[in-house]
Protein backbone atom coordinates (compact mmCIF):
# COMPACT_ATOMS: atom_id res chain seq x y z
CA UNK A 1 0.00 0.00 0.00
CA UNK A 2 1.38 3.45 -0.93
CA UNK A 3 1.99 6.27 1.52
CA UNK A 4 -0.95 8.17 0.03
CA UNK A 5 -3.27 5.17 0.47
CA UNK A 6 -2.07 4.63 4.05
CA UNK A 7 -2.67 8.27 4.93
CA UNK A 8 -6.14 8.17 3.34
CA UNK A 9 -7.00 5.27 5.65
CA UNK A 10 -5.71 7.21 8.67
CA UNK A 11 -7.77 10.27 7.66
CA UNK A 12 -10.86 8.12 7.20
CA UNK A 13 -10.43 6.60 10.66
CA UNK A 14 -9.83 9.97 12.33
CA UNK A 15 -12.77 11.75 10.72
CA UNK A 16 -15.11 8.79 11.20
CA UNK A 17 -15.30 9.01 14.98
CA UNK A 18 -17.27 11.43 17.13
CA UNK A 19 -15.44 14.55 18.23
CA UNK A 20 -13.88 17.67 16.77
CA UNK A 21 -11.79 15.86 14.12
CA UNK A 22 -15.06 15.07 12.33
CA UNK A 23 -14.61 18.49 10.63
CA UNK A 24 -11.90 16.79 8.55
CA UNK A 25 -14.28 14.31 6.90
CA UNK A 26 -14.65 16.47 3.77
CA UNK A 27 -10.91 17.05 3.37
CA UNK A 28 -9.49 15.21 0.36
CA UNK A 29 -5.92 13.97 0.35
CA UNK A 30 -4.41 14.89 -3.02
CA UNK A 31 -0.91 13.51 -2.49
CA UNK A 32 1.52 12.36 0.16
CA UNK A 33 5.28 11.89 0.01
CA UNK A 34 7.84 11.68 2.80
CA UNK A 35 7.43 14.97 4.66
CA UNK A 36 5.00 16.47 2.11
CA UNK A 37 1.20 16.39 2.07
CA UNK A 38 -1.36 18.19 -0.11
CA UNK A 39 -5.05 18.24 0.82
CA UNK A 40 -8.11 20.04 -0.51
CA UNK A 41 -11.44 21.10 0.96
CA UNK A 42 -14.40 22.32 -1.10
CA UNK A 43 -15.59 25.24 1.06
CA UNK A 44 -19.29 24.79 1.84
CA UNK A 45 -21.71 26.86 3.90
CA UNK A 46 -20.95 24.81 7.04
CA UNK A 47 -17.27 25.87 6.77
CA UNK A 48 -17.89 29.62 6.52
CA UNK A 49 -18.12 32.57 8.86
CA UNK A 50 -20.74 35.34 8.75
CA UNK A 51 -18.90 36.94 5.81
CA UNK A 52 -19.25 33.75 3.76
CA UNK A 53 -15.54 32.90 3.76
CA UNK A 54 -13.62 30.01 5.33
CA UNK A 55 -13.84 30.28 9.13
CA UNK A 56 -10.50 31.14 10.76
CA UNK A 57 -10.88 28.37 13.33
CA UNK A 58 -11.25 25.80 10.57
CA UNK A 59 -8.28 27.32 8.76
CA UNK A 60 -6.17 26.83 11.90
CA UNK A 61 -7.42 23.26 12.24
CA UNK A 62 -6.52 22.51 8.61
CA UNK A 63 -3.02 23.97 9.05
CA UNK A 64 -2.51 21.96 12.24
CA UNK A 65 -3.87 18.70 10.82
CA UNK A 66 -2.15 18.87 7.41
CA UNK A 67 1.21 19.83 8.91
CA UNK A 68 0.90 16.98 11.44
CA UNK A 69 0.16 14.56 8.58
CA UNK A 70 3.32 15.74 6.80
CA UNK A 71 5.37 15.16 9.95
CA UNK A 72 3.88 11.70 10.35
CA UNK A 73 5.08 10.91 6.82
CA UNK A 74 8.73 11.38 7.77
CA UNK A 75 11.22 8.79 8.97
CA UNK A 76 10.80 10.15 12.49
CA UNK A 77 7.03 9.76 12.20
CA UNK A 78 6.42 11.89 15.27
CA UNK A 79 4.26 14.95 15.66
CA UNK A 80 5.89 18.32 16.27
CA UNK A 81 4.35 21.73 16.79
CA UNK A 82 3.40 23.12 13.38
CA UNK A 83 4.70 26.45 12.15
CA UNK A 84 2.15 29.15 13.08
CA UNK A 85 0.02 30.13 10.08
CA UNK A 86 0.55 33.46 8.38
CA UNK A 87 -3.14 33.96 7.76
CA UNK A 88 -2.64 37.44 6.34
CA UNK A 89 -0.88 35.87 3.34
CA UNK A 90 -3.87 33.60 2.61
CA UNK A 91 -6.83 35.23 0.87
CA UNK A 92 -10.28 34.40 2.23
CA UNK A 93 -11.76 31.26 0.68
CA UNK A 94 -15.33 31.87 -0.45
CA UNK A 95 -18.11 29.29 -0.51
CA UNK A 96 -17.73 26.78 -3.38
CA UNK A 97 -14.05 27.60 -3.77
CA UNK A 98 -11.40 24.97 -3.05
CA UNK A 99 -9.01 25.48 -0.15
CA UNK A 100 -5.71 23.71 -0.87
CA UNK A 101 -3.32 23.09 1.99
CA UNK A 102 0.25 21.99 1.40
CA UNK A 103 2.71 21.17 4.12
CA UNK A 104 6.23 19.89 4.26
CA UNK A 105 8.56 18.96 7.07
CA UNK A 106 10.63 22.00 8.08
CA UNK A 107 12.25 20.34 11.04
CA UNK A 108 15.98 19.89 10.42
C-alpha positions in Angstrom: 0.0 0.0 0.0 1.4 3.5 -0.9 2.0 6.3 1.5 -1.0 8.2 0.0 -3.3 5.2 0.5 -2.1 4.6 4.0 -2.7 8.3 4.9 -6.1 8.2 3.3 -7.0 5.3 5.6 -5.7 7.2 8.7 -7.8 10.3 7.7 -10.9 8.1 7.2 -10.4 6.6 10.7 -9.8 10.0 12.3 -12.8 11.8 10.7 -15.1 8.8 11.2 -15.3 9.0 15.0 -17.3 11.4 17.1 -15.4 14.5 18.2 -13.9 17.7 16.8 -11.8 15.9 14.1 -15.1 15.1 12.3 -14.6 18.5 10.6 -11.9 16.8 8.5 -14.3 14.3 6.9 -14.6 16.5 3.8 -10.9 17.0 3.4 -9.5 15.2 0.4 -5.9 14.0 0.4 -4.4 14.9 -3.0 -0.9 13.5 -2.5 1.5 12.4 0.2 5.3 11.9 0.0 7.8 11.7 2.8 7.4 15.0 4.7 5.0 16.5 2.1 1.2 16.4 2.1 -1.4 18.2 -0.1 -5.0 18.2 0.8 -8.1 20.0 -0.5 -11.4 21.1 1.0 -14.4 22.3 -1.1 -15.6 25.2 1.1 -19.3 24.8 1.8 -21.7 26.9 3.9 -20.9 24.8 7.0 -17.3 25.9 6.8 -17.9 29.6 6.5 -18.1 32.6 8.9 -20.7 35.3 8.8 -18.9 36.9 5.8 -19.2 33.8 3.8 -15.5 32.9 3.8 -13.6 30.0 5.3 -13.8 30.3 9.1 -10.5 31.1 10.8 -10.9 28.4 13.3 -11.3 25.8 10.6 -8.3 27.3 8.8 -6.2 26.8 11.9 -7.4 23.3 12.2 -6.5 22.5 8.6 -3.0 24.0 9.1 -2.5 22.0 12.2 -3.9 18.7 10.8 -2.1 18.9 7.4 1.2 19.8 8.9 0.9 17.0 11.4 0.2 14.6 8.6 3.3 15.7 6.8 5.4 15.2 9.9 3.9 11.7 10.4 5.1 10.9 6.8 8.7 11.4 7.8 11.2 8.8 9.0 10.8 10.2 12.5 7.0 9.8 12.2 6.4 11.9 15.3 4.3 14.9 15.7 5.9 18.3 16.3 4.4 21.7 16.8 3.4 23.1 13.4 4.7 26.5 12.2 2.2 29.2 13.1 0.0 30.1 10.1 0.6 33.5 8.4 -3.1 34.0 7.8 -2.6 37.4 6.3 -0.9 35.9 3.3 -3.9 33.6 2.6 -6.8 35.2 0.9 -10.3 34.4 2.2 -11.8 31.3 0.7 -15.3 31.9 -0.4 -18.1 29.3 -0.5 -17.7 26.8 -3.4 -14.1 27.6 -3.8 -11.4 25.0 -3.1 -9.0 25.5 -0.2 -5.7 23.7 -0.9 -3.3 23.1 2.0 0.3 22.0 1.4 2.7 21.2 4.1 6.2 19.9 4.3 8.6 19.0 7.1 10.6 22.0 8.1 12.3 20.3 11.0 16.0 19.9 10.4 
